[in-house]
Amino acid sequence: MEAEHLRECMKQILKESRYQHVLGVEEVAVDLAIIYGCDSLKASIAGILHDCAKPLTDDELLAECRKYHIPISEYESKSIYLLHAKVGAAFAQDKYGIQDEDILNAITYHTTGRPNMSLLEKIIFTADYIEPNRKPLPRIEEIRLAAYDNHIDLAILMILENTLNYLKSIDAVIDQRTIETYKYYIKT
């Protein structure tokens, strides 16, 4: 499916602020794809679609998980918003005709990451965090510099450290996959 058509679809379903975020993720994803030698069209599509299930309520996310037979982890059942990534991948395939497994995985893991991510998965995970419309975050400029300076694994590690520190500071439930991803990238 053509990127312009997908952008138009997202413009119809997302709030303006979320749509601007999506455009920012797409822009950064394409930049990073060029830097790292990844397919920039795949990066564009994954960037555009990564939050396509974000408008859904918790109840709607749970209903879509049942519809698509998407397993829900113990952590996801306590933090329903995490399911927008898995449901988004299902929507990308079912509603937008995306069959590329790498794009679908990049959407699925854009929130938690996972150990040994593909290059496209790393790009979408990072772009989602560092896109220019994001509110200021700790070490954001340092993370952007690492990502744009050919150190994407270091950027991922810093993003995971920030995420874990934030979740601990608000006493939130931490998804096991995020912890596994952190343990993996601290060793690389």
N, CA and C of each residue as an Amber inpcrd file, in Angstrom:
protein
   564
   0.8410000  -1.1900000   0.0000000   0.0000000   0.0000000   0.0000000
   0.8830000   1.2490000   0.0000000   0.4380000   2.2440000  -0.6800000
   1.1990000   3.4740000  -0.8400000   1.2320000   4.2790000   0.4670000
   2.4110000   4.8300000   0.7710000   2.5930000   5.5900000   2.0110000
   1.6250000   6.7690000   2.1060000   1.4250000   7.4750000   1.0190000
   0.5280000   8.6460000   1.0400000  -0.8940000   8.2300000   1.4270000
  -1.3470000   7.1170000   0.8960000  -2.6860000   6.6120000   1.2400000
  -2.7590000   6.2420000   2.7270000  -1.7150000   5.6140000   3.2370000
  -1.6880000   5.2410000   4.6590000  -1.6860000   6.4840000   5.5490000
  -0.9450000   7.5040000   5.1400000  -0.9560000   8.7650000   5.9010000
  -2.3630000   9.3330000   5.9610000  -3.0560000   9.3150000   4.8310000
  -4.4250000   9.8340000   4.7650000  -5.3430000   9.0230000   5.6860000
  -5.1770000   7.7140000   5.6920000  -5.9670000   6.8490000   6.5880000
  -5.7310000   7.2300000   8.0460000  -4.4640000   7.4600000   8.4240000
  -4.1400000   7.8050000   9.8140000  -4.6860000   9.1860000  10.1660000
  -4.6610000  10.0910000   9.2000000  -5.1950000  11.4420000   9.4420000
  -6.6840000  11.3670000   9.7950000  -7.3870000  10.4000000   9.2040000
  -8.8230000  10.2310000   9.4550000  -9.1180000   9.6630000  10.8450000
  -8.2340000   8.8180000  11.3720000  -8.5650000   8.1100000  12.6200000
  -7.8570000   8.6310000  13.8650000  -6.7860000   9.3920000  13.6910000
  -6.0090000   9.8540000  14.8470000  -6.3170000  11.3080000  15.1900000
  -6.2010000  11.6340000  16.4840000  -6.2610000  13.0380000  16.8850000
  -5.0840000  13.7520000  16.2410000  -5.2120000  15.0520000  16.0690000
  -4.1720000  15.8210000  15.3860000  -2.7980000  15.6510000  16.0480000
  -2.7450000  15.7030000  17.3810000  -1.4530000  15.5680000  18.0640000
  -0.8390000  14.1910000  17.8190000  -1.6510000  13.1570000  17.8060000
  -1.1630000  11.7950000  17.5450000  -0.7260000  11.6720000  16.0820000
  -1.4690000  12.3030000  15.1900000  -1.1050000  12.2740000  13.7730000
   0.2540000  12.9650000  13.5660000   0.4760000  14.0820000  14.2400000
   1.7690000  14.7690000  14.1290000   2.8960000  13.8860000  14.6790000
   2.6080000  13.1600000  15.7570000   3.5850000  12.2080000  16.2980000
   3.9290000  11.1570000  15.2420000   2.9160000  10.6100000  14.6010000
   3.1120000   9.5840000  13.5700000   3.9760000  10.1290000  12.4280000
   3.7050000  11.3480000  11.9980000   4.5170000  11.9480000  10.9370000
   5.9610000  12.1320000  11.3930000   6.1380000  12.5130000  12.6590000
   7.4870000  12.6540000  13.2080000   8.2190000  11.3190000  13.2630000
   7.5140000  10.2680000  13.6780000   8.1190000   8.9320000  13.7210000
   8.4960000   8.4900000  12.3060000   7.5960000   8.7240000  11.3610000
   7.9020000   8.3490000   9.9700000   9.1610000   9.0780000   9.4890000
   9.2320000  10.3770000   9.7250000  10.3810000  11.1720000   9.2720000
  11.6900000  10.6550000   9.8680000  11.7020000  10.4360000  11.1820000
  12.9120000   9.9490000  11.8450000  13.2320000   8.5270000  11.3800000
  12.2170000   7.6970000  11.2140000  12.4360000   6.3100000  10.7690000
  13.0920000   6.2870000   9.3860000  12.6340000   7.1420000   8.4880000
  13.2310000   7.2080000   7.1520000  14.6750000   7.7140000   7.2480000
  14.9090000   8.7420000   8.0630000  16.2840000   9.2340000   8.2750000
  17.1890000   8.1030000   8.7500000  16.7330000   7.3850000   9.7850000
  17.5470000   6.3130000  10.3560000  17.7240000   5.1710000   9.3590000
  16.7000000   4.8850000   8.5780000  16.8050000   3.8320000   7.5620000
  17.9130000   4.1750000   6.5640000  17.9860000   5.4290000   6.1700000
  19.0340000   5.8590000   5.2360000  20.4100000   5.7260000   5.8920000
  20.5250000   6.1640000   7.1350000  21.8050000   6.0880000   7.8530000
  22.2740000   4.6430000   7.9960000  21.3530000   3.7410000   8.3470000
  21.7320000   2.3570000   8.6720000  21.5880000   1.3840000   7.5070000
  21.1470000   1.8730000   6.3460000  21.0350000   0.9930000   5.1870000
  19.8430000   0.0520000   5.2400000  18.7530000   0.5360000   5.7870000
  17.5140000  -0.2370000   5.8740000  16.5670000   0.2510000   4.7720000
  15.6000000  -0.5490000   4.4230000  14.6170000  -0.1760000   3.4010000
  13.7870000   1.0090000   3.9020000  13.9260000   2.1610000   3.2540000
  13.2610000   3.3690000   3.7510000  11.7460000   3.3260000   3.5340000
  11.2620000   2.6050000   2.5280000   9.8140000   2.4880000   2.3420000
   9.2020000   1.6580000   3.4730000   9.8680000   0.5720000   3.8500000
   9.3840000  -0.2330000   4.9780000   9.3940000   0.5940000   6.2670000
  10.4450000   1.3960000   6.4510000  10.5280000   2.2620000   7.6350000
   9.3930000   3.2890000   7.6200000   9.1130000   3.8320000   6.4520000
   8.0300000   4.8090000   6.3110000   6.6870000   4.1660000   6.6790000
   6.4030000   3.0140000   6.1140000   5.1230000   2.3390000   6.3700000
   4.9810000   1.9670000   7.8410000   6.0310000   1.3910000   8.4210000
   5.9710000   1.0190000   9.8410000   5.7940000   2.2630000  10.7220000
   6.4770000   3.3490000  10.3700000   6.3340000   4.5950000  11.1260000
   4.9210000   5.1510000  11.0600000   4.3430000   5.1060000   9.8830000
   2.9780000   5.6210000   9.7070000   1.9660000   4.7850000  10.4910000
   2.1280000   3.4640000  10.4660000   1.1140000   2.5720000  11.0420000
   1.3520000   2.1730000  12.5010000   2.4810000   2.5510000  13.0850000
   2.8180000   2.0030000  14.4080000   1.7600000   2.2900000  15.4780000
   1.0410000   3.3940000  15.3810000   0.0210000   3.7430000  16.3810000
  -1.4020000   3.6580000  15.8260000  -1.6170000   2.8340000  14.8060000
  -2.9410000   2.8010000  14.1590000  -4.0450000   2.2900000  15.0870000
  -3.6830000   1.5930000  16.1620000  -4.6930000   1.1270000  17.1230000
  -4.7380000   2.0010000  18.3790000  -3.9920000   3.0680000  18.4000000
  -3.9150000   3.9400000  19.5770000  -5.2650000   4.5700000  19.9620000
  -6.1510000   4.8880000  19.0140000  -7.4220000   5.5180000  19.4090000
  -8.3660000   4.5940000  20.1820000  -8.1050000   3.3010000  20.2120000
  -9.0280000   2.3650000  20.8490000  -9.0070000   2.4830000  22.3710000
 -10.1630000   2.2900000  22.9820000 -10.2600000   2.2540000  24.4400000
  -9.7160000   0.9110000  24.9330000  -9.5290000   0.7930000  26.2330000
  -9.0820000  -0.4780000  26.8060000 -10.0320000  -1.6160000  26.4430000
 -11.3180000  -1.3690000  26.5650000 -12.3010000  -2.4050000  26.2310000
 -12.2220000  -2.7880000  24.7590000 -12.0410000  -1.8100000  23.8980000
 -11.9270000  -2.0960000  22.4670000 -10.6510000  -2.8820000  22.1620000
  -9.5410000  -2.5190000  22.8280000  -8.2930000  -3.2670000  22.6370000
  -8.4770000  -4.7270000  23.0430000  -9.1180000  -4.9420000  24.1800000
  -9.3570000  -6.3220000  24.6430000 -10.2600000  -7.0810000  23.6650000
 -11.2800000  -6.4070000  23.1440000 -12.1800000  -7.0440000  22.1770000
 -11.4270000  -7.4060000  20.8940000 -10.5480000  -6.5270000  20.4360000
  -9.7640000  -6.8160000  19.2270000  -8.7830000  -7.9710000  19.4820000
  -8.2350000  -8.0430000  20.6810000  -7.3580000  -9.1700000  21.0150000
  -8.1250000 -10.4860000  20.9230000  -9.3530000 -10.4950000  21.4120000
 -10.1800000 -11.7080000  21.2930000 -10.4650000 -12.0080000  19.8280000
 -10.8340000 -10.9860000  19.0770000 -11.1640000 -11.1560000  17.6580000
  -9.9950000 -11.7370000  16.8710000  -8.8000000 -11.2160000  17.1150000
  -7.6120000 -11.6490000  16.3720000  -6.8320000 -12.7660000  17.0810000
  -7.3690000 -13.2750000  18.1830000  -6.7120000 -14.3460000  18.9560000
  -5.2920000 -13.9440000  19.3760000  -5.1790000 -12.7160000  19.8580000
  -3.8940000 -12.1840000  20.3100000  -3.7370000 -12.5250000  21.7900000
  -2.6730000 -13.2470000  22.1490000  -2.4580000 -13.5640000  23.5630000
  -2.1350000 -12.3010000  24.3680000  -2.6060000 -12.2770000  25.6020000
  -2.3850000 -11.1430000  26.5020000  -1.5650000 -11.6370000  27.6850000
  -0.3990000 -11.0360000  27.8710000   0.4560000 -11.4260000  28.9980000
  -0.1150000 -10.8710000  30.3050000   0.3950000 -11.3730000  31.3850000
  -0.0120000 -10.8850000  32.7160000   0.2460000  -9.3810000  32.8300000
   1.3750000  -8.9320000  32.2930000   1.7420000  -7.5180000  32.3700000
   0.8080000  -6.6730000  31.5050000   0.4840000  -7.1880000  30.3310000
  -0.4230000  -6.4580000  29.4390000  -1.8180000  -6.3600000  30.0380000
  -2.2320000  -7.3620000  30.7830000  -3.5610000  -7.3130000  31.4010000
  -3.6330000  -6.2270000  32.4860000  -2.4590000  -5.8210000  33.0010000
  -2.4060000  -4.7530000  34.0060000  -2.1090000  -3.3880000  33.3740000
  -1.6260000  -3.4150000  32.1410000  -1.3140000  -2.1840000  31.3980000
  -1.8760000  -2.3380000  29.9870000  -3.1850000  -2.2400000  29.8940000
  -3.8980000  -2.5430000  28.6540000  -3.3810000  -1.7110000  27.4750000
  -2.9420000  -0.4760000  27.7510000  -2.4870000   0.3950000  26.6680000
  -1.3700000  -0.2460000  25.8440000  -0.5890000  -1.1420000  26.4460000
   0.4850000  -1.8140000  25.7080000  -0.0510000  -2.6200000  24.5210000
  -1.3140000  -3.0400000  24.6260000  -1.8920000  -3.8750000  23.5720000
  -2.0740000  -3.1390000  22.2480000  -1.9890000  -1.8080000  22.2540000
  -2.1590000  -1.0820000  20.9910000  -1.1090000  -1.5020000  19.9660000
   0.0470000  -1.9800000  20.4340000   1.1050000  -2.3890000  19.5130000
   0.7370000  -3.7020000  18.8080000   0.3070000  -4.6900000  19.5800000
  -0.0820000  -5.9740000  18.9910000  -1.3280000  -5.8230000  18.1100000
  -2.3030000  -5.0920000  18.6020000  -3.5270000  -4.8640000  17.8220000
  -3.1870000  -4.0500000  16.5700000  -2.2810000  -3.0880000  16.7010000
  -1.8510000  -2.3030000  15.5530000  -1.2510000  -3.1740000  14.4600000
  -0.4570000  -4.1600000  14.8390000   0.1120000  -5.0780000  13.8420000
  -0.9960000  -5.8820000  13.1680000  -1.9780000  -6.3150000  13.9500000
  -3.1130000  -7.0510000  13.3680000  -3.8890000  -6.1560000  12.3990000
  -4.1110000  -4.8970000  12.7780000  -4.7920000  -3.9490000  11.8910000
  -3.9650000  -3.6980000  10.6210000  -2.6520000  -3.5360000  10.7940000
  -1.7830000  -3.2850000   9.6410000  -1.9450000  -4.3930000   8.6050000
  -2.0330000  -5.6170000   9.1040000  -2.1820000  -6.7490000   8.2000000
  -3.6000000  -6.8400000   7.6390000  -4.5860000  -6.7540000   8.5140000
  -5.9710000  -6.9990000   8.1230000  -6.6190000  -5.8120000   7.3980000
  -6.4040000  -4.6080000   7.9050000  -7.0810000  -3.4290000   7.3490000
  -6.2680000  -2.7080000   6.2820000  -4.9380000  -2.8110000   6.3860000
  -4.0880000  -2.0360000   5.4800000  -3.2530000  -2.9180000   4.5530000
  -3.4520000  -4.2220000   4.6320000  -2.8480000  -5.1440000   3.6740000
  -1.3560000  -5.3580000   3.7850000  -0.7800000  -5.0660000   4.9420000
   0.6650000  -5.2390000   5.1100000   0.9540000  -6.7140000   5.4190000
   1.7690000  -7.3280000   4.5880000   2.1190000  -8.7410000   4.7840000
   3.5670000  -8.9170000   5.2160000   4.3630000  -7.8710000   5.1150000
   5.7820000  -7.9570000   5.4400000   5.9670000  -8.1980000   6.9400000
   6.5530000  -9.3450000   7.2780000   6.7210000  -9.7470000   8.6810000
   7.5700000  -8.7570000   9.4690000   8.5860000  -8.1820000   8.8270000
   9.4600000  -7.2360000   9.5180000   8.6980000  -5.9670000   9.8990000
   7.8480000  -5.4650000   9.0050000   7.0280000  -4.2950000   9.3200000
   6.0630000  -4.6300000  10.4610000   5.4310000  -5.7860000  10.3840000
   4.4800000  -6.1970000  11.4280000   5.1770000  -6.3400000  12.7740000
   6.3790000  -6.9040000  12.7800000   7.1350000  -7.0290000  14.0390000
   7.5630000  -5.6590000  14.5680000   7.9410000  -4.7610000  13.6630000
   8.3380000  -3.4170000  14.1010000   7.1710000  -2.7140000  14.8010000
   5.9580000  -2.9240000  14.3030000   4.7700000  -2.3470000  14.9450000
   4.5070000  -3.0600000  16.2760000   4.5790000  -4.3780000  16.2750000
   4.3050000  -5.1660000  17.4820000   5.2130000  -4.7880000  18.6450000
   6.4890000  -4.5660000  18.3660000   7.4650000  -4.3640000  19.4460000
   7.9190000  -2.9130000  19.6090000   7.1880000  -1.9660000  19.0200000
   7.6570000  -0.5760000  19.0940000   7.5750000   0.0160000  20.4950000
   6.7970000  -0.5690000  21.3720000   6.6440000  -0.0270000  22.7290000
   7.6040000  -0.6860000  23.7160000   7.6730000  -2.0070000  23.6960000
   8.4910000  -2.7420000  24.6690000   9.8670000  -3.0920000  24.1430000
  10.0250000  -3.1120000  22.8170000  11.2380000  -3.6780000  22.2460000
  11.2320000  -5.1790000  22.4710000  12.2990000  -5.8310000  22.0520000
  12.5050000  -7.2510000  22.3440000  13.9700000  -7.5630000  22.1210000
  14.4570000  -8.6150000  22.7620000  15.8560000  -8.9830000  22.5220000
  16.0920000  -9.2640000  21.0350000  17.2800000  -8.9020000  20.5780000
  17.7230000  -9.1990000  19.2120000  16.7590000  -8.6760000  18.1400000
  16.3740000  -7.4230000  18.2570000  15.4720000  -6.8210000  17.2720000
  16.1390000  -6.7440000  15.9030000  15.3110000  -6.8180000  14.8640000
  15.8130000  -6.5800000  13.5070000  16.1680000  -5.0930000  13.3980000
  16.8800000  -4.7440000  12.3320000  17.2350000  -3.3390000  12.1360000
  15.9890000  -2.4650000  12.0350000  14.9680000  -2.9080000  11.3030000
  13.7390000  -2.1230000  11.1920000  13.0540000  -1.9800000  12.5500000
  13.0140000  -3.0380000  13.3300000  12.4140000  -2.9640000  14.6680000
  13.1570000  -1.9360000  15.5250000  14.4950000  -1.9550000  15.4730000
  15.2990000  -0.9880000  16.2340000  14.9740000   0.4360000  15.7980000
  14.8420000   0.6210000  14.4930000  14.5760000   1.9580000  13.9520000
  13.2250000   2.4820000  14.4260000  12.1900000   1.6730000  14.3740000
  10.8570000   2.1380000  14.7820000  10.8110000   2.3460000  16.2940000
  11.4060000   1.4410000  17.0660000  11.4800000   1.5940000  18.5200000
  12.1430000   2.9260000  18.8730000  13.2440000   3.2240000  18.2040000
  14.0030000   4.4490000  18.4900000  13.2710000   5.6920000  17.9770000
  12.7760000   5.6150000  16.7500000  12.0900000   6.7690000  16.1520000
  10.8670000   7.1740000  16.9740000  10.1610000   6.1970000  17.5230000
   8.9790000   6.4810000  18.3440000   9.3640000   7.3110000  19.5670000
  10.5490000   7.1060000  20.0760000  10.9950000   7.7970000  21.2830000
  11.6080000   9.1670000  20.9860000  12.3340000   9.2770000  19.8810000
  13.1220000  10.5080000  19.6600000  12.5140000  11.4720000  18.6480000
  11.3430000  11.1410000  18.1020000  10.7790000  12.0360000  17.0800000
  10.6240000  13.4560000  17.6370000  10.7210000  14.4610000  16.7610000
  10.8190000  15.8530000  17.2250000   9.5970000  16.4060000  17.9520000
   8.4330000  15.7810000  17.8270000   7.2320000  16.2960000  18.4950000
   7.0910000  15.8080000  19.9360000   7.9950000  14.9380000  20.3690000
   7.9440000  14.4220000  21.7330000   8.1910000  15.5340000  22.7420000
   7.5020000  15.4420000  23.8770000   7.8050000  16.3880000  24.9550000
   9.2220000  16.0900000  25.4580000   9.8640000  17.0590000  26.0710000
  11.2380000  16.8380000  26.5390000  11.3290000  15.6400000  27.4830000
  12.3160000  14.7990000  27.2460000  12.5440000  13.6040000  28.0460000
  13.9890000  13.6260000  28.5370000  14.2750000  12.9410000  29.6530000
  15.6640000  12.9050000  30.1320000  16.6150000  12.3780000  29.0420000
  17.7220000  13.0400000  28.8740000  18.7970000  12.6330000  27.9480000
  18.3530000  12.5340000  26.4850000  17.2530000  13.1790000  26.1170000
  16.7200000  13.0170000  24.7610000  17.7300000  13.4480000  23.6990000
  18.4430000  14.5400000  23.9240000  19.4230000  14.9940000  22.9180000
  20.5780000  14.0050000  22.8100000  20.9950000  13.4620000  23.9290000
  22.0640000  12.4460000  23.9360000  21.6180000  11.1860000  23.1770000
  20.3640000  10.8050000  23.3660000  19.8150000   9.6280000  22.6780000
  19.7140000   9.9010000  21.1760000  19.2250000  11.0700000  20.8170000
  19.1400000  11.4340000  19.3920000  20.5220000  11.4140000  18.7420000
  21.5050000  11.9850000  19.4440000  22.8640000  12.0240000  18.9100000
  23.3890000  10.6050000  18.6780000  23.1800000   9.7200000  19.6360000
  23.6320000   8.3290000  19.4750000  22.9440000   7.6750000  18.2750000
  21.6370000   7.8720000  18.1610000  20.8820000   7.2490000  17.0660000
  21.3570000   7.7530000  15.7090000  21.5860000   9.0420000  15.5970000
  21.9850000   9.6300000  14.3160000  23.4880000   9.4850000  14.0520000
  24.2360000   9.0490000  15.0580000  25.6910000   8.9220000  14.9200000
  26.1250000   7.4590000  14.8480000  25.2410000   6.6320000  14.3020000
  25.5660000   5.2260000  14.0290000  25.7320000   4.3720000  15.3000000
  25.0260000   4.7370000  16.3620000  25.0730000   3.9660000  17.6120000
  23.6540000   3.6330000  18.0660000  22.8910000   2.9740000  17.2080000
  21.4750000   2.7400000  17.5180000  21.2970000   1.8240000  18.7260000
  22.1810000   0.8440000  18.9180000  22.0490000  -0.0300000  20.0870000
  22.2530000   0.7520000  21.3880000  23.1640000   1.7110000  21.3770000
  23.3560000   2.5730000  22.5500000  22.1090000   3.4310000  22.7770000
  21.5320000   3.9630000  21.7110000  20.2940000   4.7420000  21.8280000
  19.1870000   3.8810000  22.4320000  19.0720000   2.6450000  21.9750000
  18.0560000   1.7250000  22.4990000  18.2830000   1.4840000  23.9880000
  19.5170000   1.2540000  24.3760000  19.8250000   1.0250000  25.7910000
  19.4450000   2.2450000  26.6330000  19.7510000   3.4380000  26.1660000
  19.4030000   4.6520000  26.9180000  17.8840000   4.8350000  26.9980000
  17.1810000   4.5200000  25.9150000  15.7160000   4.6010000  25.9270000
  15.1540000   3.6360000  26.9660000  15.6680000   2.4170000  26.9750000
  15.1920000   1.4130000  27.9340000  15.5000000   1.8360000  29.3700000
  16.6820000   2.3940000  29.6100000  17.0230000   2.8930000  30.9530000
  16.0490000   3.9870000  31.3790000  15.7770000   4.9320000  30.4800000
  14.8200000   6.0020000  30.7880000  13.4480000   5.4290000  31.1040000
  13.0030000   4.4940000  30.2660000  11.6740000   3.9060000  30.4290000
  11.5720000   3.1790000  31.7620000  12.5580000   2.3500000  32.0700000
  12.5240000   1.5930000  33.3290000  12.5960000   2.5310000  34.5320000
  13.4560000   3.5440000  34.4690000  13.5440000   4.5160000  35.5770000
  12.2130000   5.2320000  35.7840000  11.5780000   5.6390000  34.6830000
  10.2880000   6.3230000  34.7830000   9.2260000   5.4020000  35.3730000
   9.1270000   4.1930000  34.8640000   8.1110000   3.2550000  35.3620000
   8.3140000   2.9360000  36.8380000   9.5690000   2.8020000  37.2440000
   9.8580000   2.5580000  38.6760000   9.4760000   3.7790000  39.5150000
   9.7260000   4.9790000  38.9870000   9.4540000   6.2000000  39.7480000
   7.9620000   6.4020000  39.9960000   7.1110000   5.8620000  39.1160000
   5.6660000   5.9960000  39.3250000   5.0630000   4.6860000  39.8350000
   5.9370000   3.7540000  40.1860000   5.5150000   2.4650000  40.7470000
   4.5580000   1.7210000  39.8080000   4.8700000   1.7720000  38.5150000
   4.0290000   1.1150000  37.5110000   4.4630000  -0.3330000  37.3140000
   3.5650000  -1.1180000  36.7810000   3.8840000  -2.4900000  36.4040000
   4.8160000  -2.4180000  35.1930000   5.8880000  -3.1900000  35.2220000
   6.8510000  -3.1800000  34.1240000   6.7160000  -4.4750000  33.3400000
   6.4950000  -4.3400000  32.0490000   6.3440000  -5.4960000  31.1740000
   7.6450000  -6.3040000  31.1620000   7.5190000  -7.6100000  31.2930000
   8.6850000  -8.4920000  31.3330000   9.5270000  -8.3640000  30.0590000
   8.8710000  -8.1450000  28.9370000   9.6230000  -8.0370000  27.6750000
  10.5560000  -6.8300000  27.7090000  10.1400000  -5.7380000  28.3300000
  11.0010000  -4.5590000  28.4370000  12.2370000  -4.8890000  29.2670000
  12.0530000  -5.6300000  30.3350000  13.1860000  -6.0360000  31.1860000
  14.1200000  -6.9590000  30.4060000  13.5560000  -7.9250000  29.6920000
  14.3760000  -8.8440000  28.8860000  15.1440000  -8.0810000  27.8090000
  14.4920000  -7.0990000  27.2090000  15.1340000  -6.3010000  26.1700000
  16.2930000  -5.5040000  26.7590000  16.0640000  -4.9170000  27.9200000
  17.1320000  -4.1620000  28.5920000  18.3150000  -5.0750000  28.8980000
  18.0440000  -6.2450000  29.4630000  19.1330000  -7.1860000  29.8000000
  19.9120000  -7.5860000  28.5390000  19.2090000  -7.7450000  27.4360000
  19.8720000  -8.1110000  26.1910000  20.7830000  -6.9790000  25.7030000
  20.2560000  -5.7440000  25.6700000  21.0210000  -4.6380000  25.0890000
  22.1020000  -4.1100000  26.0220000  22.0080000  -4.3810000  27.3060000
  23.1060000  -3.9410000  28.1920000  24.3400000  -4.8220000  27.9560000
  24.1370000  -5.9990000  27.4000000  25.2610000  -6.9260000  27.1260000
  25.8740000  -6.6910000  25.7460000  25.1600000  -5.9900000  24.8600000
  25.6790000  -5.8480000  23.4820000  26.6190000  -4.6590000  23.3370000
